[in-house]
């Protein structure tokens, strides 16, 4: 379903992914998050990383809200001086993953074959083996990383961390094409 086909008048809350492409400027993250605070919208996940264009950074922000609210938010984000482009997509228009890491005591490996089987069945992998602990990595959706957490809990989880969502849109227009079109419009 393309964003144009999305039911604009729906007051139903859905999960949206906001992408903001920016210059790397001090204070920009704060200015962007203030927009959400003023509207009392909780950010479910936020990640910032380099993009496919040199010196341009991608903010990936996940929120649950209505179409009307996300549309207003993106317009406000786009008005920020250092923002080159801002857009949003419903969840079904993106491909996304998260990464989780689990640290469990090495003593849980007494039942090693059971832990190894859980790791294998979950399509996870062991990153580090230390005399005191092992670290396991799982990439997937939040439900998958949560499920592995539940399976490993009986063995004693010493530490757990899950990243924010990283996402890519399903549509084909890339950032460099958009930036080139913007540059040509100003010439």
N, C-alpha and C positions, 0 to 999 in steps of 0.2 A: 504494500500500500504506500503510495507516494504521499508526501506531506500535504500536497494539494487536495488529495482525496480524503484527508482526515476530517472528521466531523467537527468543524470549528465551533458550532453552537453547543457541543457537549460540555456539560459542567462537571463531568466525571474526571476524577483524578487518575492520572496515568503516569508511568515512568517515562521521562524524557531525558535525552542526552543533549547537552549543550556543548558546542565546540566554539571556542574563541581562539583565534590565531592572533598572536601579539608579538610586539617587540619585547625584549627581556629588560624591563625597567623596574627599578626598586619601587615598591609601594603599590604596584598594579594589582597584585593578588588581594591586598587589603581593600582597594577601591572596588574590585569586583565583588568580594564577599559582602561588603556593606550594602550593595544593591539587594542581595538576598535578605539580609538582616532587616532592612527597612520594610520589606514586604512580608516579613515573618514566614519565609520559606526556608525549610531545612535543606541543607545540602547533604544528600545521602553519601556521595563520594566525589572526590576531586583529585585529579592528577594533572601534573604539568610536566611536559617533556618537550624535547626538540621535535620539530616537524620535518617533513620532507624538503622544506625550503630552508636554506642556510640562514641563521640568525632569526628565524621565526619559531615561536614556541606555541604549542597546542595545549590549551586548557580543556580537559574533558570533565564536565560537571554533570552529575546525575541528580535529578530531583524528581519528586512525585508532586504533581500539581495539575491544574487544568490547562487546556490548550491556550485559553485567553491569558492566563498568568504567565506561562512560559514565553508567549509571544511578546508580552510587555517587557519581561526580563531581558530577553535577547536584544530588543531595541535599545534598552538602557545600556547594556554591556557594549553594544556596537558604537555608542556615542563616546565611549572612553577614548581619550586621545591616542593611546598606544595600542588600541585594538584595531587590527587590520580587517578582520572579518569575524562575524559571530553568526551562528546558525543553530538550529535545533532539529531533533528528529525523534519520533516515537521509538520506543525500544525495538520494535520489529523492523525498523529501517537501519539497524546497526548490527555489526558483528562485534562481540565483546568477550573479554576474559578478565579474570583476576588471578593473582598468584597468592598462595598461602604457604606459610612455613610453620612447621610443628617441631618442637624440641621435646623429646621424650627421654627418660633416663635409660641408660644402657642396661640397667638391671631388668628392664622390661623385655630385653632380648633373651632372657632365660627361656621365654616362650617365643624365641626368635622366629620360628617358622610361621607362627600365627601372625605376628606383626608384618613379616615379609609378605604373607599372603594378602593381608589387608592393603598394604602399599601397592602390590601388583594389581589386585582387583580394582583399586581406585585409580589406576593409571597415574600414580604418583611416582616419585623417585627419591631415593636416599641421597642426600647431598654430602653429609659429613658423618663420619663415624669416629667417635672419640671414646676413650676409656670410660667416660662418665655419662655420655649422652649420644644420641643420634639426631640428626636434623633431616626432616622429610619435607619435600616440596610438592605442592599440588597446584596445577593450573586448571582453571575451569570457571564455571559460574558459581555464584555465592552459595547456592544450594549444594553443589558438589563439595566445596571446601568445608561447608558446615557438616555435611554427612561424614566426611573423613574425620573431622574433629570428634564427632560422636563415637565413631568406631575406635579411635585412639584413646579416648578419655579413660577407659578402664586401666590403661597401662601407665597413666600418670603424665599429663601434659605439663611440662615445666614452663614452656613459653609457646605462645601462638600469636601470629601476626598475619593479617590479610591486607593486600594492597587495595587501592582504589581501582575502579574499573578502567580498563583501557579499551577504547572502541574505535572502530572505523566504520564509515558510512558505506551503505551498499551502492549508492549512486556513483556515477563515473567521473563527474567533473572534479578535477583536482585543484588544490590551492594555487599552484603556480599559474594555471590557466586563469583563475579568478583574478589574481594579482596583476597579470599581464593585461587583462581586460580593463581593470581599474586604472592602470597606468595609461593605457591608450585613451581612455575617456577624458583624462586630464590634459592630454597633449593638444 
